[in-house]
């Protein structure tokens, strides 16, 4: 399994659970729902994709169908090759 992804998931769960515990002081257990988690992860993914788009590191090619069917193209350059090797 991708170690960075594993770290991200564990940190995100811990962050969300800690935040919920602070917000709802007297509620036990302070677990989060899968829906809350997936929504937060989706928000992070969209923010990163938006950043990549604005940095011109990806291109989005529109289709005549819904936005979910648009094509994403990684723009390869020297910086991409350095990130890929890490």
N, C-alpha and C positions, 0 to 999 in steps of 0.2 A: 504494500500500500504506500502511496505517496506520503512521505513523512511530513511535508509542509501542510498538506491537506489535513492530515490527522491533527497536527498542532492547531491549525485554524479552527477545526470543529471543536476540539476540547476547550480552547480559549474562548470561543464564541459562546458555548454552553455555560462556561463558568461566568463569563461577563454578564450574560442575560439572567442567570439565576441569582447572581449577586445583586444586580440592579433591581430585580423583582423583590428580593428579600429586603432591600433598603426601602423600596416604595411601599410595600405591604408589611410593615414592621411586625405585626402580630399574627401573620398567617403562616401556618405550617401545614404541609411542607411547601416550600417555595419553588416548586417545580414549574417548568414552562411546558406548554403544549407543543406537539410536533408542528402544528400549524404556525405558532409563533416563531419557532426556530426556522422553519423553511421560508417563511416570509422575510425574516431578518437576513438569511443567507441570500435569498433572491435579491434583496435590496443591495447587499454588498456586491453581488455579481454585476448587477446593472450599473452600479457606480464605477466599477473597474472597467467594464466594457465602454461606458461613456467616456471615461478618461482615455482609454486606448484610442477611441475614435477621434477625440479632440486633439490627441497627440499625433494623429495620422499614422498610427501603428496598425490599424485595421481599416478596412473599407467595408461598407455595407452596400450591397447591390439589391435594389428593390425588385420585387416581383409583382405580378398583377394580383397575387393572392394576399392573404392577411400578412401583417408584419412578421409573424412568427415564421413565415416561409422565406423571408429575406435571406440572402446569402451573405456570409461574413468571410472576408479574405484577409489573411495575415499579410501585412506588408513586410517583406523580408529585406533586411539591411544589415549592416555591420553590427549595430547594437543588438538586433535580434539574435544574431549568431553568438554573441557574448552571453546573453541571457540563457540561451538554449544550452550552452555548454555547462553552466553552473549547476 
